[in-house]
Amino acid sequence: MHSELETPVRVRFAPSPTGHPHLGNIRAALFNWLFARHHGGKFVLRIEDTDVARKVEGAVDTIVGSLRWLGLDWDEGPYFQSQRSATYRDIAHRLLQEGHTYSCYCSAERLEAMRQEQAKRKQPPRYDRRCRNLSQQERAQLEASGITPVVRFKTPHEGETTVHDLIHGAVAFKHATLDDFVLLKSDGYPTYHLANVIDDHLMAISHVLRGVEWLSSTPRHVLLYGALDWQPPLFAHLPMILGPDRAKLSKRHGAATIIDYQEQGYLPEAMVNFLALLGWSLDDHTELLTREELIEHFSLDRVGKTGAIFDKDKLEWMNGVYMRRLSLDEFVGRALPFLDRGLPESVQRPLDEGYVHQVMSLIQERARTLAEVPELTDFFFLDDVQYDTDLLLGKDLDTQSAINAITTTLHSLQGVAHWDASLLEAVLRPLAKELGLSTRAFFGLLRVAVTGRTAAPPLFQTMEVLGQEKCLRRLSAALQLLSGSS
Ligand code: GLU
């Protein structure tokens, strides 16, 4: 087998804009990018958009947006295959002249009937090569009838092609299973196989790193390289990404497009770390690696053969780790757009940055994603909070003791000169005893009264940030609610 590094490293990410990129696509982009950066090579972006019927509006933008978001910068491109048709046609013409291909005039109906017949007989779908052996005369007749043919590759009938894969080793494919695959469609566009091989050659790609679902296409590519008398690049097929049930990862497992993860408030640095471990590892225990560490250590030797399991909980955990690693300023900067979008409309914009800083300092440790931040903190920004009496009383309190507790609290807090957490604690902690309540019940009551919820950041710090005026107003409102229901 060739060594990894005979030629300068040039790799590519070659997505088809047939949908928004999902984890598998971007994992391939990341591995190529890491490989290029590790070897000081080039990372090329190529949009494989020759399948006109399956093109999805906006997909190129989300591909580019996803790469930018993750910081996977490319050195060349984006090249668009749709703009390179003349090149593919020229090379297809050369293949025809050299006897490697033939025109096929079979109608869609004939091919469909053949497929159905094969399915019935439980045979794999395969073109029966009828047009491979047309006589001159038959061909001339078909030509004259105005049918636009497709161009097929003459796959050898016998023998096999071995793919030397840097991850999977030598994998042999019998020619009998390969079919006379189409190179040019009747609309004149090349198929994936033709355009992919031509571009990888013309763009001097040294290594093709792509998902293992493309391994079965690779013998066709190797045959094409042979017919064109070109040296194929080295191939490395990346393991499949699986759900926890070991089935191919899909939406059902909670997998989403990369843009969805961005919108759900995952950090790009966490995403990069997480994706890098989907099929690659440094050793059997290291989970957290910075971008620089990934570049330094990435190698194909440690890419696995077997499926990589996508674990959503691990992603959330990792995201939390990266969120806590940010400086407060940085965290605020990332959270602001989410707050802007996610807080109720009644909250006045623009948000007060100083206040946002204070609130964020209480939440940074707790939020798992940026998208959680607005719902975790909305009570800081709203004028009033809504809840019902049951929440206020919890399990331990009756209405009368809650009324007493809040009345006493209001009384004690009115005179507090410095509204800070330690002073509030010094005042409120002894009150629980005076009132004959457990701190759990008493603080629980105050927490619901000032935040409207049972789980919030530490009570005294929360009260400090909310400020005296708002706390007293909310405590009075709680009192009113209780008095109304007693
Ligand atoms: N256009 C193919 C895709 O969408 C590229 C596969 C390859 O890397 O060869 O994934």
Boltz pocket constraint, residues with backbone or C-beta under 6 A from the ligand:
constraints:
  - pocket:
      binder: B
      contacts: [[A, 12], [A, 14], [A, 15], [A, 16], [A, 48], [A, 192], [A, 196], [A, 209], [A, 210], [A, 211], [A, 214]]
      max_distance: 6.0
